[in-house]
Amino acid sequence: MEYTAKDFKKGQPRWCPGCGDHFFLSSLHKAMAEIGVAPHETAVISGIGCSSRLPHYMATYGMNTIHGRAAAIATGCKVANSKLTVWQVSGDGDGLAIGGNHFIHANRRNIDLNMILLNNRIYGLTKGQYSPTSPRGFVSKSSPYGTVEDPFRPAELCFGARGHFFARAVATDATGTVEILKAAYEHKGASVCEILQNCVIFNDGTHETVYSKEGRAKNAIYLKHGKPMIFGENNEFGLMQEGFGLKVVKLGENGITEKDLLIHDAHCEDNTLQLKLAMMEGPDFPIALGVIRDVEAPTYNDAVETQIEEVKKAKKYHSFAELLETNDIWEVK
Amino acid sequence: MVEIKELEDVVVRFSGDSGDGMQLAGNIFSTISATVGNSISTFPDYPADIRAPQGSLTGVSGFQVHIGAGKVYTPGDQCDVLIAMNAAALKTQYKFAKANATIIIDTDAFGKSDLEKAAFKTNNYLEEMNIDPDRVIACPITQMVKDALSDTGIDPKAMLKSRNMFALGLVCYLFDRDLNIAFNFLKEKFAKKPAIAEANIKVIQAGFDYGHNTHSNATNVRRIETKEKTPGRYMDITGNKATAYGFIAAAEKAGLKLFLGSYPITPATDVLHELSKHKSLGVTTVQCEDEIAGCASSLGASFAGALAVTSTSGPGICLKSEAMNLAVIMELPLVILNVQRGGPATGLPTKSEQTDLLQALYGRNGETPMPVLAATSPTDCFDAAYEASKIALEYMTPVVLLTDAYIANGSGAFKLPNLTEYPAINPPYVPQEKLGTWTPYERNENGVRYWAIPGREGFTHILGGLEKDNKTGAISTDPENHDLMTRLRQAKIDNIKVPDVEVLGDKEDADLLIVGFGGTFGHLHAAMDEMRAKGNKVALAHFKFINPLPKNTAEVLMKYKKVVVAEQNMGQFAGFLRTKVDGFVPRQFNQVKGQPFVVNELVQAFTKIINE
């Protein structure tokens, strides 16, 4: 059956005008329609926070649960019924602070979840405290003199937890967002999509350099598997390896041509280079967008089902009555 | 001529170093006794240390078996026979022996260093402990095991693993038990290692023969005939295993997948162990990253249409309470098992208390009524788990099932249940004719929200932790609606149908009504029996359904002149009853020792109340 974005839409979002969540929601509707899984076979599970309101605007099954637990709840949902396509939606506070433990373990176990991390580097719903992705020195209501702690970088956390899929998009970039959401769906296993988004009220301009199309042309690189790493307003720059690091080169300078550039390999098991790409930041490097890592690995939910099938074949008892008979039994007459 | 005395009941305590196999010896002895139709009740007493040094006082492990001609309700306060496999066991376990108990010791394990490790000051350990040598069967067990196995080619170190079987053989002689049952048990247990089975059988026989050959020096042989028999097929089952079986049975009856999200914690982990074995029944277990995820993943599984269970002990409940709360407001079925242990915090992890009752009833934010059941014995854990699952599924609510370390680790003879005789479990699936008009908080005639499981077309909906509008299911902060939803959730729980509480004993004319709940049933019943045998008029009302309380609660509690609520906490159940029954002012018996009640102490305390 063919679906349109409308089939996944419900209600009137209550986010602030200009909030990145609006852009993301619309991309998610569009991606789901293109993916084509029926709304009733889809579950969207969120925690708490501005972005976690999202399930209320979905015409699918869903839950807007408690703070930080979305990944754990989604885990149970997927393992109990693997036929469902499960999307887990969290903000940076929900996913990486209170829910950090569930985030890393969902990645480690490789549960087949599409895990969306809407990163605006701020607690919006509680009105403006720094989050675990706010940069060091960040001034907020709870850090009036600036934070004295380093942030998490979501990709680093994902890779450190042995994550097999990581992609990044900017909320205002519908094409880029839809593309990584579809790739996340296609990937079997935990798929982390970091969405860079603005909070117009409490952290306006946090992703300023890549929020507009022009900005992205200048300050971002779209990585595509099998393609050379070229970027710039006129595709005039590229990435090369230098020692253990990366370097930005200008095509044509020092005789460098496209052939000298790195080719993106999202499927490479070794995540060293992928991590380097994911960790790039301005002004010296472009911010990497697109599917950065996409490596096949056995999923937890498949393995659970396979094991159940194997044990069913190996064991002779398949009902409660038969289970009883496996014990030492005596008879009183 | 061997004189055979008939006994009503006898308590045997096997004790030794953690590695001496006391649990196995005790287990086989109870199985043999149960097989001939004796009533049994067992209690394993594990050391709290992770790996105590061999022979040390903290490394002693015990297993107590109570067997009776009639019904026995507890593993017994003190033992008639104490087996002490080393000096440390004698030192620490002698306090569990009756004044006239027979003591069996392995004299080979009372050497100089053994005595030092057990903090004996002299070589004359019996005198030091004031034990009458006439009551002691002092036997060189280690040497006799070596002799018995000398021609088998087993290396001497491995031989020592069979010392427990010698003790078992000797005890079997004392109580005139049929060794063939033990032999069959071992052949089955070591089916893949017949040499080990054979060695153990040899040693049991040697222990039995030793008893036989030296009877002039030993206590006379005792026999326990079976008086009351309920015909049927039986197995020995611990409370934790029975709980796991109850969940399996309920899932099968309801036609649902069983899902357990859990995190290892003493003394509840055996439920996770047991359920994770039974994948051939489709049981799915997820060992989570923490207690929070244990409960949260179960709730996710419940949403997805499983019978979802999360198992833990008190400290884990602290962490699960937020997701339990979510289950309340989302009105999804979930069973939360709390195998209670000593608290607060890490407290006494291997010991037993009833101190989490108020946590189960009230330990959450907001108005969060939740049904609470408390299993009353190891075998009752099966029914309690089944009933908790049935309530959760039929009333779309989280349910707390309380057991405790004592009944979870203790065992009893379990009459194999016939599932066809158990009541059906009918979750309130949303009827197909509601397609198009249904909203998520629409309720059936019992005030229960319908269940629409993801995957079903036409019933997509969003649940969540925010208050919802009763009619539309949308987020609502409307004050009237919140008040209404709070009352609807409360009414749903209040209206759950539970059986009346039964009054046992002198129900018409008791001078004292004993009231208890959960795992203390056996001890309270035994105390009542003992008092009635002495001519007192006593009754017992023991509660399994705590919330909601049985309809006849007030009538029962207010009927008797004197009522004592006995519990292993500071009075939580008594306080709860007082909030539910106007004018109810009970006497209280409270003990928080981490140990089961002692029947003698109960009898003394209750007798004092009667005589006041």
Interface residues (C-beta under 8 A of the other chain):
Chain A: G11 A38 P39 H40 E41 A43 I45 I48 P55 H56 M58 A59 T60 Y61 G62 M63 N64 T65 I66 R69 A72 I73 A74 T75 G76 C77 K78 V79 A80 N81 K83 L84 N101 H102 I104 H105 V304 Q307 I308 V311 K312 A314 K315 K316 Y317 H318 S319 F320 A321 L323 L324 N327 D328 I329 W330 E331 V332 K333
Chain B: T31 A34 T35 G37 I181 F185 E188 T226 K229 T230 P231 G232 R233 Y234 M235 D236 I237 Y245 I248 A249 E252 K257 F259 G261 H278 K279 S280 L281 G282 T284 V286 C288 E289 D290 I292 A293 A296 S297 S298 L299 G300 A301 S302 F303 A304 G305 A306 A308 E322 A323 N325 L326 M330 L416 P417 L419 P454 G455 R456 E457 G458 F459 T460 H461 I462 L463 G464 G465 L466 A474 I475
